[in-house]
Amino acid sequence: MIDSAGEPVLIDPAVAASHPETDLAMTRMFGGFPPEFTRAYEEIRPLPPGFPRRAELYNLYPLLVHVNLFGGSYAHSAAALLKTY
């Protein structure tokens, strides 16, 4: 899609009103984003203490969706995460 100036735009098909950490947690799944992404984000809004642990919990539901769809190693990852709680 393009805007009225002819510039490309993206419409997010999965818009959600949630805590910012929810989206940030997703950037850590499946290999994650480069470290520069997190550094740039934290220049604007520093992450509060404990985020890495909360990110695991935020990612549990998407991980369980993958278990349901694909099984296999996703089930092992989910089980390992659950054992930490």
Distance bins in CASP14 RR format, pairs under 12 A and 6 or more apart:
PFRMAT RR
TARGET T0000
AUTHOR 0000-0000-0000
RMODE 2
METHOD distances of the structure
MODEL  1
1 7 0 0 0 0 1 0 0 0 0 0 0
1 8 1 0 0 1 0 0 0 0 0 0 0
1 9 1 0 1 0 0 0 0 0 0 0 0
1 10 1 0 0 1 0 0 0 0 0 0 0
1 11 1 0 0 1 0 0 0 0 0 0 0
1 12 0 0 0 0 0 1 0 0 0 0 0
1 13 0 0 0 0 0 1 0 0 0 0 0
2 8 1 0 1 0 0 0 0 0 0 0 0
2 9 1 0 0 1 0 0 0 0 0 0 0
2 10 0 0 0 0 0 1 0 0 0 0 0
2 11 0 0 0 0 0 1 0 0 0 0 0
3 9 1 0 1 0 0 0 0 0 0 0 0
3 10 0 0 0 0 0 1 0 0 0 0 0
3 11 0 0 0 0 0 1 0 0 0 0 0
12 23 0 0 0 0 0 1 0 0 0 0 0
14 22 0 0 0 0 0 1 0 0 0 0 0
14 23 0 0 0 0 0 1 0 0 0 0 0
14 26 0 0 0 0 0 1 0 0 0 0 0
14 62 0 0 0 0 0 1 0 0 0 0 0
15 23 0 0 0 0 0 1 0 0 0 0 0
16 22 1 0 0 1 0 0 0 0 0 0 0
16 23 0 0 0 0 1 0 0 0 0 0 0
16 26 0 0 0 0 0 1 0 0 0 0 0
16 58 0 0 0 0 0 1 0 0 0 0 0
16 61 0 0 0 0 0 1 0 0 0 0 0
17 23 0 0 0 0 0 1 0 0 0 0 0
18 24 0 0 0 0 0 1 0 0 0 0 0
18 25 0 0 0 0 0 1 0 0 0 0 0
18 26 0 0 0 0 0 1 0 0 0 0 0
18 58 0 0 0 0 1 0 0 0 0 0 0
18 61 0 0 0 0 0 1 0 0 0 0 0
19 25 0 0 0 0 1 0 0 0 0 0 0
19 26 0 0 0 0 0 1 0 0 0 0 0
19 47 0 0 0 0 0 1 0 0 0 0 0
19 48 0 0 0 0 0 1 0 0 0 0 0
19 51 0 0 0 0 0 1 0 0 0 0 0
19 54 0 0 0 0 1 0 0 0 0 0 0
19 55 0 0 0 0 0 1 0 0 0 0 0
19 57 0 0 0 0 0 1 0 0 0 0 0
19 58 0 0 0 0 1 0 0 0 0 0 0
20 26 0 0 0 0 0 1 0 0 0 0 0
20 27 0 0 0 0 0 1 0 0 0 0 0
20 41 0 0 0 0 1 0 0 0 0 0 0
20 42 0 0 0 0 0 1 0 0 0 0 0
20 44 0 0 0 0 0 1 0 0 0 0 0
20 45 1 0 0 1 0 0 0 0 0 0 0
20 46 0 0 0 0 0 1 0 0 0 0 0
20 47 0 0 0 0 1 0 0 0 0 0 0
20 48 0 0 0 0 0 1 0 0 0 0 0
20 51 0 0 0 0 0 1 0 0 0 0 0
20 54 0 0 0 0 0 1 0 0 0 0 0
20 55 0 0 0 0 0 1 0 0 0 0 0
20 58 0 0 0 0 0 1 0 0 0 0 0
21 27 0 0 0 0 0 1 0 0 0 0 0
21 28 0 0 0 0 0 1 0 0 0 0 0
21 41 0 0 0 0 0 1 0 0 0 0 0
21 45 0 0 0 0 0 1 0 0 0 0 0
21 47 1 0 0 1 0 0 0 0 0 0 0
21 48 0 0 0 0 1 0 0 0 0 0 0
21 49 0 0 0 0 0 1 0 0 0 0 0
21 50 0 0 0 0 1 0 0 0 0 0 0
21 51 1 0 0 1 0 0 0 0 0 0 0
21 52 0 0 0 0 0 1 0 0 0 0 0
21 53 0 0 0 0 0 1 0 0 0 0 0
21 54 1 0 1 0 0 0 0 0 0 0 0
21 55 1 0 0 1 0 0 0 0 0 0 0
21 56 0 0 0 0 0 1 0 0 0 0 0
21 57 0 0 0 0 1 0 0 0 0 0 0
21 58 1 0 0 1 0 0 0 0 0 0 0
21 59 0 0 0 0 0 1 0 0 0 0 0
22 28 0 0 0 0 0 1 0 0 0 0 0
22 29 0 0 0 0 0 1 0 0 0 0 0
22 51 0 0 0 0 0 1 0 0 0 0 0
22 54 0 0 0 0 1 0 0 0 0 0 0
22 55 0 0 0 0 1 0 0 0 0 0 0
22 57 0 0 0 0 0 1 0 0 0 0 0
22 58 1 0 1 0 0 0 0 0 0 0 0
22 59 0 0 0 0 1 0 0 0 0 0 0
22 60 0 0 0 0 0 1 0 0 0 0 0
22 61 0 0 0 0 1 0 0 0 0 0 0
22 62 0 0 0 0 1 0 0 0 0 0 0
23 29 0 0 0 0 0 1 0 0 0 0 0
23 33 0 0 0 0 0 1 0 0 0 0 0
23 37 0 0 0 0 0 1 0 0 0 0 0
23 41 0 0 0 0 0 1 0 0 0 0 0
23 55 0 0 0 0 0 1 0 0 0 0 0
23 58 0 0 0 0 1 0 0 0 0 0 0
23 59 0 0 0 0 0 1 0 0 0 0 0
23 62 0 0 0 0 0 1 0 0 0 0 0
24 32 0 0 0 0 0 1 0 0 0 0 0
24 33 0 0 0 0 1 0 0 0 0 0 0
24 37 0 0 0 0 1 0 0 0 0 0 0
24 38 1 0 0 1 0 0 0 0 0 0 0
24 40 0 0 0 0 0 1 0 0 0 0 0
24 41 1 0 0 1 0 0 0 0 0 0 0
24 42 0 0 0 0 1 0 0 0 0 0 0
24 44 0 0 0 0 0 1 0 0 0 0 0
24 45 0 0 0 0 1 0 0 0 0 0 0
24 46 0 0 0 0 0 1 0 0 0 0 0
24 47 1 0 0 1 0 0 0 0 0 0 0
24 48 0 0 0 0 0 1 0 0 0 0 0
24 51 1 0 0 1 0 0 0 0 0 0 0
24 52 0 0 0 0 0 1 0 0 0 0 0
24 54 0 0 0 0 1 0 0 0 0 0 0
24 55 1 0 0 1 0 0 0 0 0 0 0
24 58 0 0 0 0 1 0 0 0 0 0 0
24 59 0 0 0 0 0 1 0 0 0 0 0
25 32 0 0 0 0 0 1 0 0 0 0 0
25 33 0 0 0 0 0 1 0 0 0 0 0
25 38 0 0 0 0 0 1 0 0 0 0 0
25 47 0 0 0 0 0 1 0 0 0 0 0
25 50 0 0 0 0 0 1 0 0 0 0 0
25 51 0 0 0 0 1 0 0 0 0 0 0
25 52 0 0 0 0 1 0 0 0 0 0 0
25 53 0 0 0 0 0 1 0 0 0 0 0
25 54 1 0 0 1 0 0 0 0 0 0 0
25 55 1 1 0 0 0 0 0 0 0 0 0
25 56 1 0 0 1 0 0 0 0 0 0 0
25 57 0 0 0 0 1 0 0 0 0 0 0
25 58 1 1 0 0 0 0 0 0 0 0 0
25 59 1 0 1 0 0 0 0 0 0 0 0
25 60 0 0 0 0 1 0 0 0 0 0 0
25 61 0 0 0 0 0 1 0 0 0 0 0
25 62 0 0 0 0 1 0 0 0 0 0 0
25 63 0 0 0 0 0 1 0 0 0 0 0
26 32 0 0 0 0 1 0 0 0 0 0 0
26 33 0 0 0 0 1 0 0 0 0 0 0
26 37 0 0 0 0 0 1 0 0 0 0 0
26 55 0 0 0 0 1 0 0 0 0 0 0
26 56 0 0 0 0 0 1 0 0 0 0 0
26 58 1 0 0 1 0 0 0 0 0 0 0
26 59 1 0 0 1 0 0 0 0 0 0 0
26 60 0 0 0 0 0 1 0 0 0 0 0
26 61 0 0 0 0 0 1 0 0 0 0 0
26 62 1 0 0 1 0 0 0 0 0 0 0
26 63 0 0 0 0 0 1 0 0 0 0 0
26 65 0 0 0 0 0 1 0 0 0 0 0
27 33 1 0 1 0 0 0 0 0 0 0 0
27 34 0 0 0 0 1 0 0 0 0 0 0
27 35 0 0 0 0 0 1 0 0 0 0 0
27 36 0 0 0 0 0 1 0 0 0 0 0
27 37 1 0 0 1 0 0 0 0 0 0 0
27 38 1 0 0 1 0 0 0 0 0 0 0
27 40 0 0 0 0 0 1 0 0 0 0 0
27 41 0 0 0 0 1 0 0 0 0 0 0
27 47 0 0 0 0 0 1 0 0 0 0 0
27 51 0 0 0 0 0 1 0 0 0 0 0
27 55 0 0 0 0 1 0 0 0 0 0 0
27 58 0 0 0 0 0 1 0 0 0 0 0
27 59 0 0 0 0 1 0 0 0 0 0 0
27 62 0 0 0 0 0 1 0 0 0 0 0
28 34 0 0 0 0 0 1 0 0 0 0 0
28 35 0 0 0 0 0 1 0 0 0 0 0
28 37 0 0 0 0 0 1 0 0 0 0 0
28 38 0 0 0 0 1 0 0 0 0 0 0
28 47 0 0 0 0 0 1 0 0 0 0 0
28 51 0 0 0 0 1 0 0 0 0 0 0
28 52 0 0 0 0 1 0 0 0 0 0 0
28 53 0 0 0 0 0 1 0 0 0 0 0
28 54 0 0 0 0 0 1 0 0 0 0 0
28 55 1 0 1 0 0 0 0 0 0 0 0
28 56 0 0 0 0 1 0 0 0 0 0 0
28 57 0 0 0 0 0 1 0 0 0 0 0
28 58 0 0 0 0 1 0 0 0 0 0 0
28 59 1 0 0 1 0 0 0 0 0 0 0
28 62 0 0 0 0 0 1 0 0 0 0 0
28 63 0 0 0 0 0 1 0 0 0 0 0
29 55 0 0 0 0 1 0 0 0 0 0 0
29 56 0 0 0 0 0 1 0 0 0 0 0
29 58 0 0 0 0 1 0 0 0 0 0 0
29 59 1 0 1 0 0 0 0 0 0 0 0
29 60 0 0 0 0 0 1 0 0 0 0 0
29 61 0 0 0 0 0 1 0 0 0 0 0
29 62 1 0 0 1 0 0 0 0 0 0 0
29 63 1 0 0 1 0 0 0 0 0 0 0
29 65 0 0 0 0 0 1 0 0 0 0 0
29 66 0 0 0 0 1 0 0 0 0 0 0
29 74 0 0 0 0 0 1 0 0 0 0 0
29 77 0 0 0 0 1 0 0 0 0 0 0
29 81 0 0 0 0 0 1 0 0 0 0 0
30 59 0 0 0 0 1 0 0 0 0 0 0
30 62 0 0 0 0 1 0 0 0 0 0 0
30 63 0 0 0 0 1 0 0 0 0 0 0
30 66 0 0 0 0 1 0 0 0 0 0 0
30 70 0 0 0 0 0 1 0 0 0 0 0
30 73 0 0 0 0 0 1 0 0 0 0 0
30 74 0 0 0 0 0 1 0 0 0 0 0
30 77 0 0 0 0 0 1 0 0 0 0 0
31 37 0 0 0 0 0 1 0 0 0 0 0
31 59 0 0 0 0 0 1 0 0 0 0 0
31 77 0 0 0 0 0 1 0 0 0 0 0
32 38 0 0 0 0 1 0 0 0 0 0 0
32 55 0 0 0 0 0 1 0 0 0 0 0
32 59 0 0 0 0 0 1 0 0 0 0 0
33 39 0 0 0 0 0 1 0 0 0 0 0
33 40 0 0 0 0 1 0 0 0 0 0 0
33 41 0 0 0 0 1 0 0 0 0 0 0
34 40 0 0 0 0 1 0 0 0 0 0 0
34 41 0 0 0 0 0 1 0 0 0 0 0
35 41 0 0 0 0 0 1 0 0 0 0 0
35 42 0 0 0 0 0 1 0 0 0 0 0
36 42 0 0 0 0 0 1 0 0 0 0 0
36 43 0 0 0 0 0 1 0 0 0 0 0
37 43 0 0 0 0 0 1 0 0 0 0 0
37 44 0 0 0 0 0 1 0 0 0 0 0
38 44 0 0 0 0 0 1 0 0 0 0 0
38 45 0 0 0 0 0 1 0 0 0 0 0
38 46 0 0 0 0 0 1 0 0 0 0 0
38 47 1 0 0 1 0 0 0 0 0 0 0
38 51 0 0 0 0 1 0 0 0 0 0 0
38 52 0 0 0 0 0 1 0 0 0 0 0
38 55 0 0 0 0 0 1 0 0 0 0 0
39 46 0 0 0 0 0 1 0 0 0 0 0
39 47 0 0 0 0 0 1 0 0 0 0 0
40 46 0 0 0 0 0 1 0 0 0 0 0
41 47 1 0 0 1 0 0 0 0 0 0 0
41 51 0 0 0 0 0 1 0 0 0 0 0
42 48 0 0 0 0 0 1 0 0 0 0 0
42 51 0 0 0 0 1 0 0 0 0 0 0
45 51 0 0 0 0 0 1 0 0 0 0 0
47 53 0 0 0 0 0 1 0 0 0 0 0
47 54 0 0 0 0 1 0 0 0 0 0 0
47 55 0 0 0 0 1 0 0 0 0 0 0
48 54 0 0 0 0 1 0 0 0 0 0 0
48 55 0 0 0 0 0 1 0 0 0 0 0
50 56 0 0 0 0 0 1 0 0 0 0 0
50 57 0 0 0 0 0 1 0 0 0 0 0
50 58 0 0 0 0 0 1 0 0 0 0 0
51 57 0 0 0 0 0 1 0 0 0 0 0
51 58 0 0 0 0 1 0 0 0 0 0 0
51 59 0 0 0 0 0 1 0 0 0 0 0
52 58 0 0 0 0 0 1 0 0 0 0 0
52 59 0 0 0 0 0 1 0 0 0 0 0
52 84 0 0 0 0 0 1 0 0 0 0 0
53 59 0 0 0 0 0 1 0 0 0 0 0
53 60 0 0 0 0 0 1 0 0 0 0 0
53 81 0 0 0 0 0 1 0 0 0 0 0
53 84 0 0 0 0 1 0 0 0 0 0 0
53 85 0 0 0 0 1 0 0 0 0 0 0
54 60 0 0 0 0 0 1 0 0 0 0 0
54 85 0 0 0 0 0 1 0 0 0 0 0
55 62 0 0 0 0 0 1 0 0 0 0 0
55 63 0 0 0 0 0 1 0 0 0 0 0
55 81 0 0 0 0 0 1 0 0 0 0 0
56 62 0 0 0 0 0 1 0 0 0 0 0
56 63 0 0 0 0 1 0 0 0 0 0 0
56 77 0 0 0 0 0 1 0 0 0 0 0
56 78 0 0 0 0 0 1 0 0 0 0 0
56 80 0 0 0 0 0 1 0 0 0 0 0
56 81 1 0 1 0 0 0 0 0 0 0 0
56 82 0 0 0 0 0 1 0 0 0 0 0
56 83 0 0 0 0 0 1 0 0 0 0 0
56 84 1 0 0 1 0 0 0 0 0 0 0
56 85 0 0 0 0 1 0 0 0 0 0 0
57 63 0 0 0 0 0 1 0 0 0 0 0
57 64 0 0 0 0 0 1 0 0 0 0 0
57 78 0 0 0 0 0 1 0 0 0 0 0
57 81 0 0 0 0 1 0 0 0 0 0 0
57 82 0 0 0 0 0 1 0 0 0 0 0
57 84 0 0 0 0 1 0 0 0 0 0 0
57 85 1 0 0 1 0 0 0 0 0 0 0
58 81 0 0 0 0 0 1 0 0 0 0 0
59 65 0 0 0 0 0 1 0 0 0 0 0
59 66 0 0 0 0 0 1 0 0 0 0 0
59 74 0 0 0 0 0 1 0 0 0 0 0
59 77 0 0 0 0 1 0 0 0 0 0 0
59 78 0 0 0 0 1 0 0 0 0 0 0
59 81 0 0 0 0 1 0 0 0 0 0 0
60 66 0 0 0 0 0 1 0 0 0 0 0
60 67 0 0 0 0 0 1 0 0 0 0 0
60 74 0 0 0 0 0 1 0 0 0 0 0
60 77 0 0 0 0 1 0 0 0 0 0 0
60 78 1 0 0 1 0 0 0 0 0 0 0
60 79 0 0 0 0 0 1 0 0 0 0 0
60 80 0 0 0 0 0 1 0 0 0 0 0
60 81 1 0 0 1 0 0 0 0 0 0 0
60 82 1 0 0 1 0 0 0 0 0 0 0
60 84 0 0 0 0 0 1 0 0 0 0 0
60 85 0 0 0 0 1 0 0 0 0 0 0
61 67 0 0 0 0 0 1 0 0 0 0 0
61 68 0 0 0 0 0 1 0 0 0 0 0
61 78 0 0 0 0 0 1 0 0 0 0 0
61 81 0 0 0 0 0 1 0 0 0 0 0
62 68 0 0 0 0 0 1 0 0 0 0 0
62 69 0 0 0 0 0 1 0 0 0 0 0
62 74 0 0 0 0 1 0 0 0 0 0 0
62 77 0 0 0 0 0 1 0 0 0 0 0
62 78 0 0 0 0 0 1 0 0 0 0 0
62 81 0 0 0 0 0 1 0 0 0 0 0
63 69 0 0 0 0 0 1 0 0 0 0 0
63 70 0 0 0 0 0 1 0 0 0 0 0
63 71 0 0 0 0 0 1 0 0 0 0 0
63 72 0 0 0 0 0 1 0 0 0 0 0
63 73 0 0 0 0 0 1 0 0 0 0 0
63 74 1 0 0 1 0 0 0 0 0 0 0
63 75 0 0 0 0 1 0 0 0 0 0 0
63 76 0 0 0 0 0 1 0 0 0 0 0
63 77 1 0 0 1 0 0 0 0 0 0 0
63 78 1 0 1 0 0 0 0 0 0 0 0
63 79 0 0 0 0 0 1 0 0 0 0 0
63 80 0 0 0 0 0 1 0 0 0 0 0
63 81 1 0 0 1 0 0 0 0 0 0 0
63 82 0 0 0 0 1 0 0 0 0 0 0
64 70 0 0 0 0 0 1 0 0 0 0 0
64 71 0 0 0 0 0 1 0 0 0 0 0
64 74 0 0 0 0 1 0 0 0 0 0 0
64 75 0 0 0 0 1 0 0 0 0 0 0
64 77 0 0 0 0 1 0 0 0 0 0 0
64 78 1 0 1 0 0 0 0 0 0 0 0
64 79 0 0 0 0 0 1 0 0 0 0 0
64 81 0 0 0 0 1 0 0 0 0 0 0
64 82 0 0 0 0 1 0 0 0 0 0 0
65 71 0 0 0 0 0 1 0 0 0 0 0
65 74 0 0 0 0 1 0 0 0 0 0 0
65 75 0 0 0 0 0 1 0 0 0 0 0
65 78 0 0 0 0 0 1 0 0 0 0 0
66 72 0 0 0 0 1 0 0 0 0 0 0
66 73 0 0 0 0 1 0 0 0 0 0 0
66 74 1 0 1 0 0 0 0 0 0 0 0
66 75 0 0 0 0 1 0 0 0 0 0 0
66 76 0 0 0 0 0 1 0 0 0 0 0
66 77 0 0 0 0 1 0 0 0 0 0 0
66 78 0 0 0 0 1 0 0 0 0 0 0
67 73 0 0 0 0 1 0 0 0 0 0 0
67 74 1 0 1 0 0 0 0 0 0 0 0
67 75 1 0 1 0 0 0 0 0 0 0 0
67 76 0 0 0 0 1 0 0 0 0 0 0
67 77 0 0 0 0 1 0 0 0 0 0 0
67 78 1 0 1 0 0 0 0 0 0 0 0
67 79 0 0 0 0 1 0 0 0 0 0 0
67 80 0 0 0 0 0 1 0 0 0 0 0
67 81 0 0 0 0 0 1 0 0 0 0 0
67 82 0 0 0 0 0 1 0 0 0 0 0
68 74 0 0 0 0 1 0 0 0 0 0 0
68 75 0 0 0 0 1 0 0 0 0 0 0
68 78 0 0 0 0 0 1 0 0 0 0 0
69 75 0 0 0 0 0 1 0 0 0 0 0
70 76 0 0 0 0 0 1 0 0 0 0 0
70 77 0 0 0 0 0 1 0 0 0 0 0
70 78 0 0 0 0 0 1 0 0 0 0 0
71 77 0 0 0 0 1 0 0 0 0 0 0
71 78 0 0 0 0 1 0 0 0 0 0 0
71 79 0 0 0 0 0 1 0 0 0 0 0
72 78 0 0 0 0 1 0 0 0 0 0 0
72 79 0 0 0 0 0 1 0 0 0 0 0
73 79 0 0 0 0 0 1 0 0 0 0 0
73 80 0 0 0 0 0 1 0 0 0 0 0
74 80 0 0 0 0 0 1 0 0 0 0 0
74 81 0 0 0 0 0 1 0 0 0 0 0
75 81 0 0 0 0 0 1 0 0 0 0 0
75 82 0 0 0 0 0 1 0 0 0 0 0
76 82 0 0 0 0 0 1 0 0 0 0 0
76 83 0 0 0 0 0 1 0 0 0 0 0
77 83 0 0 0 0 0 1 0 0 0 0 0
77 84 0 0 0 0 0 1 0 0 0 0 0
78 84 0 0 0 0 0 1 0 0 0 0 0
78 85 0 0 0 0 0 1 0 0 0 0 0
79 85 0 0 0 0 0 1 0 0 0 0 0
END
